[in-house]
């Protein structure tokens, strides 16, 4: 039977509405991107943010408009809903509940998108050890998870996968025993379904070396009493990698944790976080910001939304 014109119209409207929802969700997720945060911090205004506000559909709910920070909080509440879950929500949960909840910026640091072999570790927490959290949100595929876990086991003492409800069974099937499986619940709490086992001895000095800078590698070697010969720059990489291979897994991992906590410390951001909404914590911790830009970011977030709409 041929489809009636009314049925075709209904289906077309449904497709357009779904397309519009996808556009709005993508715009809301981009509020917390490093590019928007950098614009706000550098200029005290962000044309990108103003455009995304109009694309997000959130203005319909804004009565009164409030501040930029108010809208960011409203956007974050939208992203926290299971049907809209985005990687940023997972990173924010780890930042709030683990970095700032269990630890503090004085005792721990957080790395995001940390390079490991051909992978980028979503979140790494450094305190007395190194723990990685690979995020698989409701929207993500688990196709690469096995390879990612294998790479992380060579660099981090503890490896965890944090997933949405729809991925729990598959995560247990893929992740070997010893790898933690965590769930971000609908109540925005982190539930430990299987504890990750800390084992520094399975880490590999070569893999650790390949994940850090040469300057950081030199610092680790020096702290372990390994002399650094003076060689031409063309030979520096090979010489350092060869020397690093002589370290034990424990020494290499311990040196990585100690050195990265210094070179990538977030302690200078504490006063910034004290003046930002919680929804922006993770974005601020993950974006390289100059100290001189902190005040501009605070002022931008406190700006009336009506003013921000003119930033375009």
C-alpha positions, 0 to 999 in steps of 0.5 A, a space after each residue: 500500500 502506498 504511503 499517504 501524504 499525511 503519513 509522509 509529512 508526519 515522518 518528515 516532521 519527525 526526521 526534522 525534529 530529530 535532526 534539530 535535537 541532534 544539532 541542539 545537543 551538539 551545541 550544548 556539548 560544545 559549551 564546555 569545549 577548550 576552544 570556548 573556554 580559551 576564548 572566554 579566558 583570553 578575550 572575556 567574551 566568546 563569539 562561539 559561545 554566543 552562536 552556540 547559545 542560539 543553536 542550543 535551544 536553551 533560550 526557550 527555557 531561560 526566564 529570566 536569562 540570568 548569567 553566562 554561568 547560569 546557562 552553563 549550569 542549565 546546559 550541564 543539567 541537560 547533558 547529565 540526562 542519560 539520553 544526552 550523556 556526553 563524555 564531558 559529563 563523565 570527565 566532570 564526574 571524575 574531576 568532582 568526585 575523585 580529584 576534588 572529592 577524594 583527593 585535592 589539587 594539593 595532593 593530586 593532579 589530573 591529565 586529560 587526553 594523555 597520549 599512550 601509544 596510539 591512544 589518548 587516555 581520557 582521564 588520568 589521576 596522579 596522587 601516590 600512583 597513576 590511575 587511568 579512567 577510560 570513558 565509554 559513554 552511552 553514545 560511544 562504541 567499544 570497538 577500540 576498548 580492548 586495544 586501549 586497555 592493553 596500552 594502558 596496562 603498560 603505563 598505569 598501575 591501575 586501569 579503570 573503564 567507566 561506562 553507561 548502563 548500556 555498556 556494563 555487560 560488554 565492559 565486563 566481557 572485554 576488560 580482563 580481570 584486574 581492570 576496574 569497571 565503573 558505572 556512572 549512574 543515573 543519579 550522577 554517582 560513580 558506582 564501582 562494579 569491579 575494583 581495579 587492581 593496582 599492579 605497578 610491576 606489569 608497567 613497561 619503562 619503554 611505554 612510559 618513556 614514549 608517553 612523556 616529554 624528553 625533559 620529563 624523562 631526563 628528570 626521572 633519570 636524574 632522580 634515579 641517579 642515572 647520569 645524562 651524557 651530553 650528546 647532539 640533539 639528533 642522538 638525544 632521543 635514542 640515548 634517553 630511551 636506552 637509559 630509561 629501559 634500564 629502570 625497573 617498572 616500579 622506578 619508572 612508574 614512580 618517577 613518572 607520577 612524581 615528575 608529572 605531578 610537578 610539571 603538570 600541577 593544577 594547584 594554581 587553578 584552585 582560586 579560579 575554581 573557587 569563582 566558577 560554577 561546578 559545571 565548568 570545573 572539568 573544562 577549566 582543569 583540562 584547558 591550558 590557561 594563563 594565570 593572567 587570563 583567570 580574571 577575564 574568564 571569571 568576569 565572562 562567566 559572571 556576565 549577564 546572558 543578555 550581554 553575552 548574546 551580543 558577543 557575536 
